[in-house]
C-alpha cells in the first residue's frame, strides 16, 4: 500500500463489515468530501437546511447516481477531528447482503470517492495522531482473537499498556543517553564511579525486563494465533480416532491397517475458551516407502512447530522399538507442553506403563471417551492464559524488543570502560528499536507493510 501524498487526501470508501449475507452492512466514507458525497447519496440537503448533526443516527433513503432508490438506512456523521481517522467520516448502516452494500459503494465512487486500500482507514488514524502502532496492531489482532484471554490482552493494549511501557523504557534510555552526551562534551572531567554503577544497574534491569517480555510472548503466542496441538505416536495407536472424537465427526480415515494416515491433517476446534489448531500426523517409525517417509518428515515438522504435543501409545500392545523411538523424541521436547496418553484402555493392557512414569501418563479409550485428555488439555491452556504480564502481539514487536535488549547489552562494556562515544552509539540503537514499537523513525516503509495486512474498511 504505497500511496502518494495526494492520494492520502482523497475521500475513501469501503465496506467495513464481513462479506456475505447479514442483517446489517456498514459502508464507511472518510475524507474531506465525505459529507458532501453522503448528502448526494441520501438527498439529505432537505434535512435541517442541509446540516447533518454529528453523532446522531438518521434514518434516510439512499439513492444511486440515477436517483433510483437503493435502500432505507441509518446514516451517522462523525465530524473531524473527533472521528476514528481524524477526518470527516460518514457511515451508512444498510440492510445486509452484498447487492445493497455494493450499490452504495459504487454510488460513492461515482460521486468522487476512491476505494480504500487494505488498512487505509487505520493508517490515516495513525498519521493523524488518533492511534499509535500498538493500538493499530491490537485492533487488527482483536478481530482475529482466538481466546477470551487473547481478547483481554489486546484490550489492555488498546488502553495503552504497551505504549506506556515503551514510553517509560524510552525515557530511561534517553536519560542515560543525555548524561553520556554531556560527559562527552566535558571529557576532561572524571566520570563518577557511583553514577556509572547506577546506570549499569538500571540498564541491566531494563535488559532483563525486555528479555523476559520476549520469553513470555513466545510462550503465550498461541493465545493470539491459536495454539498448535500435534498428535504423535507410532502407526495404529489411535491418533486419527482421537482427532475424530475431539472434532465430533469423521474427519480422518480410521482403519486397522498401520500407516493409513500418510499426511498431516489440521483442523480448528474449541477447548474451553480457547481455539486450537489440532494436527493429526502420520505414524512415526522407520519408513517403509518414499511416500511414508515424506509423511513422517511432515510429522516431525508438526512436532517441532507445536505448542502442545499429545503423545499416544497403544495400551493393548507390548512395548517395542517404535515406542522407544517416540520416547526418545519426547525426551528432546521438554520445552513443550506434553500430554502422554496410553490409548485402548478398554482392551487388555499389555503395555509396560511404568516406562512412562516420568511423563505422568493418563489412560484413555476411543470407545469410553477422551474426557481425561481434554481436561488435561484445558488445564494447560488455562494455565498459559493466566497472569497479567505484558505481552507482545506481533513478530515486529518481538524483533524490536530483542534488538533493544541486544543494543543495551552491547552498550554496557563501553560504559564501564569509559568509552562514551560507543556507549551512546549503542544506546541510540536501543532507543530507535524500542521507539519503533509505537512510532517508527522510518515510518513509510514499515507502515505500508503493516497496514497492508489489514482488512478492507478497517
URPERA-V515768 format. One record per residue. N is the residue number from 0. D_FIRST is the distance of its C-alpha to the first C-alpha in whole Angstrom. Layout:
n;d_first
N;D_FIRST
N;D_FIRST
This chain:
n;d_first
0;0
1;4
2;6
3;10
4;12
5;14
6;11
7;11
8;15
9;14
10;16
11;14
12;16
13;15
14;18
15;18
16;21
17;21
18;22
19;25
20;28
21;29
22;31
23;28
24;25
25;23
26;21
27;19
28;19
29;17
30;18
31;21
32;22
33;21
34;25
35;26
36;24
37;26
38;29
39;29
40;28
41;31
42;34
43;34
44;35
45;38
46;38
47;39
48;39
49;36
50;35
51;33
52;34
53;31
54;30
55;33
56;33
57;34
58;35
59;34
60;34
61;31
62;31
63;29
64;29
65;33
66;34
67;35
68;34
69;31
70;32
71;34
72;31
73;31
74;29
75;28
76;27
77;25
78;26
79;24
80;24
81;25
82;22
83;20
84;17
85;20
86;20
87;22
88;21
89;23
90;23
91;25
92;27
93;28
94;30
95;28
96;28
97;25
98;27
99;28
100;24
101;23
102;25
103;24
104;20
105;22
106;24
107;21
108;19
109;23
110;23
111;20
112;17
113;14
114;13
115;10
116;7
117;8
118;9
119;8
120;12
121;12
122;10
123;12
124;15
125;15
126;14
127;17
128;19
129;20
130;19
131;18
132;16
133;19
134;20
135;16
136;16
137;20
138;19
139;16
140;19
141;22
142;21
143;21
144;24
145;27
146;30
147;32
148;32
149;28
150;28
151;30
152;28
153;25
154;27
155;28
156;25
157;24
158;27
159;26
160;28
161;26
162;25
163;29
164;29
165;27
166;28
167;32
168;31
169;29
170;32
171;35
172;33
173;33
174;37
175;38
176;36
177;37
178;41
179;40
180;39
181;42
182;44
183;43
184;44
185;48
186;48
187;52
188;52
189;52
190;50
191;51
192;51
193;51
194;48
195;46
196;47
197;46
198;42
199;43
200;43
201;41
202;38
203;39
204;39
205;36
206;35
207;37
208;35
209;31
210;33
211;34
212;31
213;29
214;32
215;32
216;28
217;29
218;32
219;31
220;27
221;29
222;29
223;25
224;24
225;28
226;31
227;31
228;35
229;37
230;40
231;42
232;46
233;48
234;48
235;50
236;50
237;48
238;44
239;43
240;46
241;44
242;41
243;42
244;44
245;41
246;39
247;42
248;42
249;43
250;39
251;41
252;44
253;47
254;50
255;53
256;52
257;50
258;47
259;46
260;42
261;41
262;37
263;35
264;35
265;32
266;32
267;31
268;34
269;35
270;37
271;38
272;35
273;33
274;31
275;32
276;31
277;34
278;35
279;38
280;39
281;41
282;44
283;45
284;48
285;49
286;47
287;49
288;47
289;44
290;42
291;43
292;42
293;39
294;39
295;40
296;38
297;35
298;37
299;37
300;34
301;34
302;36
303;34
304;31
305;33
306;33
307;37
308;39
309;42
310;45
311;47
312;51
313;53
314;56
315;59
316;58
317;60
318;58
319;57
320;55
321;52
322;52
323;53
324;49
325;47
326;49
327;48
328;45
329;45
330;47
331;44
332;41
333;43
334;39
335;38
336;40
337;42
338;44
339;47
340;49
341;52
342;52
343;55
344;57
345;59
346;60
347;63
348;61
349;62
350;59
351;60
352;58
353;59
354;57
355;54
356;56
357;53
358;50
359;52
360;52
361;52
362;54
363;52
364;53
365;51
366;54
367;54
368;51
369;48
370;48
371;49
372;46
373;44
374;45
375;45
376;41
377;41
378;43
379;40
380;37
381;39
382;40
383;36
384;35
385;38
386;37
387;35
388;34
389;31
390;28
391;25
392;22
393;20
394;20
395;18
396;20
397;23
398;22
399;22
400;26
401;27
402;26
403;28
404;31
405;31
406;31
407;34
408;36
409;36
410;37
411;40
412;42
413;42
414;42
415;46
416;47
417;46
418;43
419;41
420;39
421;38
422;38
423;35
424;33
425;32
426;32
427;30
428;27
429;28
430;27
431;24
432;23
433;25
434;23
435;19
436;20
437;20
438;18
439;17
440;18
441;15
442;13
443;10
444;9
445;11
446;9
447;5
448;7
449;9
450;8
451;6
452;9
453;11
454;12
455;12
456;14
457;14
